[in-house]
Structure formats: structure tokens, C-alpha cells
Amino acid sequence: MTELVERSDSSQASDRSPAREKTTMSHIEQVHTNERVPGHPNYYEKNGVRTYGDGMDHDAEPKMSFQRMMSLIAMAFLWTGSQIPVYLFGGVPPIIYADIGGVDRWIWFVLANLLSLAAVCPFVGSISDLIGRRYVALIGASFIVVGMIICSTAHSMNIFICGMVFAGVGAGINELTALAATSELAPTSQRGKYVSVLIFTIVPFCPSVLWAQLIAAHGSWRYIGLLCGVWAGIGLVMTAVFYFPPPRVNSSGLSRNEILAQIDYVGGFLSIAGMLLFMMGMQWGGYQYPWTSVHTLVPLILGIVMLIGFFVWEAYGAKYPMFPKRLRQDPRVLALTLVITFISGANFFSILMFWPTQAFNVYGHDPVGVGIRGIPVGFSILTGACLVLYLISALKGQIRLLLVVSSILMTAGCGALAYAEQDNLHKLWGILILAGLGIGGIVVPASIITTIICPDDLIATVTALTLAIRVIGGSIGYTVYYNVFVNKFIPAATYHIGGFMALKLNITSVEIITDAIKLTGASLLGPIAELPGVTGVPGAYEGIVLAGQLAYAEAYKYVYYTSIAFGSVSIVAACFMGDIGKYMDDHVAVVM
């Protein structure tokens, strides 16, 4: 069925003089019934994806005014501010827990940040599409500032983790806001180029491990929090001063009560609680608690039940679901993109969580050396993301080849890191670059691909979905990787460290050998020199450290072997991906 709608340009809508009306031609346009948006008679989605009928000219890119430019710069600050806390703090964990304790739980400051990001994204994304980006972005930046204050003043690991939870909530809000706002301000065919410029602004922080090591070595790790807080604060101020997007078409003409009635509170509760419980159970299992313990099973099972409840509610119970069926305009591309996003999240975590510690544990603790070893990863991920984003626009949506190549590079690069030995660091630079290029070519581009094939009024919703899927994939991947790593490290450390101490130092005390292995596993090497039988013995400390490096090198191999299985799924999914050329028009979702 179709409706006949009289449509005129925005200039006509604003100029109703008799003379103007005599000289202006309006035309009749067919609007298919399935292009109507339920509950929103004020606009429609042409072909199910592009907003029209709201009185704005969506077919011409607005000129780059000062306000438009400053709005995009504000989004860049929000984007960068959402990324740098976990990257900078993640470069100096041993220095942090050596100061405030928490060697048994430090990994949770990274995981808490990422899990809170994933948990809030879907709910906040749907709210952002309904009520607008501005105030959502201001709240997100405020969360990061508060989180950094808590982290910088923490004197225990639990308080530090709490600060990273705040920062993670803010990071999730700001990352999806920056990506969604930039995407909707750009012509659809140019979204890749616009977003590539956005994420390129993180280039000063690509050597994040190096900066973090230098800050901690020459000052205090607490200054990292100051840097991140100030950066987020600048984004907060710039957003407040310059970013004034037009009212959302989703809520135009609705009363406050009608807007509130369209928020899926039940879905929000089930998704946030379900994801948090599920991912917390996944991370506790085999790390702090056995898989069979109540501490692991209860949140894991509750999380699964609540997530199942969420899917049932969204399908059958919600009047205004968080993920409307209108998202599925191109089901195959959407489904395969989410699969690839999930897998890239798992492989991203293999690099993000393991390479910085490997650079520290296998190749030495010199701050500059550790920082330099992290540079290829940061710059190559950024390069891969920017390059693929640009090519999405330049090749007019021919994404199959881009994703196949990126998936192959990611899988080959991550898998080839198993070649790493204690004495062959010089051979790894090219491998790290390949892995980074592949990961970068998927992590952000996948989000932008989904915004191109989804309705204009649901851009933040689908962006939030991809961010959540990426972190869930990373969470599951990390759980698998960590359990593989621990199961290989303990026997390797027993063989190398225990063997050296027993055969070379004549230390047969199980307690002393166990202490040496535990200190090595915690990357706290200084106290090893004070162990009985080591103190004052020439070469003893150095020998134990070398033995630990050999044990680490053996264990890390299996993490990267495991990543090949994840990457292979991504390659297969990419081969069946369809191109999106038919969506690559010059339509602008939000005219500003």
C-alpha cells in the first residue's frame, strides 16, 4: 500500500508568501506504508532507512559552519576521552598494584571499565536516539571526570576499580555518542571518511604504554588520571558550548509523558543486569574462583536467565523495544557484521590484554622499552581503522573484500605472535603491525557499516549494539585466553623457575620456590632478590628472572594459537558478506 504525500523543500516550508507559493512547484511523492514509523506521523523512512518528511533538506550536505566544525571537534574530544583511561592505566598495572595493593584483583580495573561500557551501551543508545545526544553526551563526560577523580585519589584497589566503573559508564556513553553524532552529520556515502578523521584524533595517545610508563617513572601513576580527567573535561565544556543538534524526529511533537512511555525500562534493566552478571561470572571463573564455585555459577546462571528474558521481552513483550525490527533492513549484512564484531572483540582482547604484559614479563621492565614495544600495536590499529573507513566511502560500499582482508590479517597476525620467544623481539614488529592492521580494520568500521544499513533515527541504537557485542566477544575471548594461559604458565614456571632454583642454586624448599613463582606471576620481581638462598648470591636473581621470562614466553604462545580459532570464524563470515553500495547515497541524517 502507498500514501500520496505532498512534499516540498525546506525553503518552501519556511517561505509561505503568496508570491512565493505561485512560483514554487510542489510535487506529489508516494510513501509506502512500510516506510511509516509507528507512532511518528511527523516523518517517514524512505526505503526503510532514510529520514524524510520532517521539513529539512536531507539531500544536500550543509556547509562547514563554525558551529558544525566545533561540534565535530567536541565529538573528537569525547571519542578520545572515552578510550584513553583504559589504555593509559592498562600500561602500568604492576606500578599501580605495587602502590595500592590488589595484586589478586588488578585485572578488574580493566574489566570493570569494559564491562560497564558494554552493559550501559544498548539502553543509553536507544535513549539517545529518542531524546537526543547533547545531554546524554554531557552526562557521559561527567562520569569520566568523576571516575578519574576517584582513580587518582584511590588508596586501595577496590576504590580504584570503582573509579574505573564510573569511567567505563562514561566511556560507553561518549564512544557511542561520538560515533553516532559524527555519522549522522555526514552524508551516508562519506560516513567512513568523517569517522576516520574522528578516530584519527587519538593519534597522540597511540604510544599510550610509553606515555603511561614515563608518567609513572618520572612522577606518579596518579597523574594519568589527571590527564584523562582534564581531557574529558575539555570535551564536556566544548559539548556544552558548541553542540546543539536539532530536536530528534523520534520525539518531535510528543509530550514528556509520551517520550517517557517509549523508553524500554524493563529491557534496559534486563540487558544491563544480565550482561553484567554474565560477564562477571565469566571473568571470575578460573581466575579468582573455581568454575564450580557458587561465586562463579550464581552470577553466570542469573546472567544467562536474564539475557534470555531480555530477548523474550524484546520479541513479545515490549511495546517500544530497545532494538526495533526496523533495524533488520539488511538482515544478512547486519548478522554477519555482528558475528565479525564479536570475533574481532575476542582477538582485540588477545592483543589489548596480553601483549602489554608480555612486553613487560618476557622482554624486560625498562619503562621506555616497555612503552616502545606497545607502539606498533597502537599505530597499526589506528591505521587499519582509518584506512578501511576511508575505503568504505571510496569504494562505495564494497565491504566484502575489505572485511575478508582485515579478518585474514587479524587472524594471521595474532596467530603468528605465537612465534615470540624471549630472544627474538626484533622479529615481531612486522607481525604486530599485521595483527593491528587487521583488528583496526574491523573494530570501528563494523560499527559504521551497521549505521549505513540501518534507519537514520536508530543510528545510536545500532552503534551501541555493535559496541556491546564487541566487548561481550572480548570478555568471552579473554576468559578462554586467560584459562589457557594459566594452565600453561604454572607448569612452565614450575619447570623453569623451580628447575633453576633446585639445580643451580640448591634451593629445595617448596615454600621458597612457590614464593618465587608467585612473585613472577604477579610481575613483582624486586622481592625475589630478598628470598632466602637468593640474597647475596651472584647471578641468582638474574637467573630466576630469565627462567620466568622463558616460562612466560612458553605460556603466551597458546593464547595466540587459540586466537586462530576465533579469527577463522571471522574469515568465513566475511566471505559471505554482501556489499552495501545501494545505501551509499548523499543523504544527511541530521541537518545541522
Secondary structure, 3 states (H helix, E strand, C coil): CEEEEEECCHHHHHCCCHHHHHHCCCEEEEEEHHHEECCEEEEEEECCCEEECCCCCCCCCCCCCHHHHHHHHHHHHHHHHHHHHHHHHCCCHHHHHHHHCCCCCCHHHHHHHHHHHHHHHHHHHHHHHHHCCHHHHHHHHHHHHHHHHHHHCCCCHHHHHHHHHHHHHHHHHHHHHHHHHHHHHCEHHHHHHHHHHHHHCCHHHCCHHHHHHHHHHHCCCHHHHHHHHHHHHHHHHHHHHHCCCCCCCCCCCCCHHHHHHCCCHHHHHHHHHHHHHHHHHHHHECCCECCCCHHHHHHHHHHHHHHHHHHHHHHHHCCCCCCCHHHCCCHHHHHHHHHHHHHHHHHHHHHHHHHHHHHHHCCCCCHHHHHHHHHHHHHHHHHHHHHHHHHHHHCCCCHHHHHHHHHHHHHHHHHHHHHCCCCCHHHCHHHHHHHHHHHHHHHCHHHHHHHHHCCHHHHHHHHHHHHHHHHHHHHHHHHHHHHHHHHHHHHHHHHHHHHHHHHCCCCCCHHHHHHHHHHHHCCCCHHHHHCCCCCCCCCHHHHHHHHHHHHHHHHHHHHHHHHHHHHHHHHHHHHCCCCCHHHCCCCECCCC
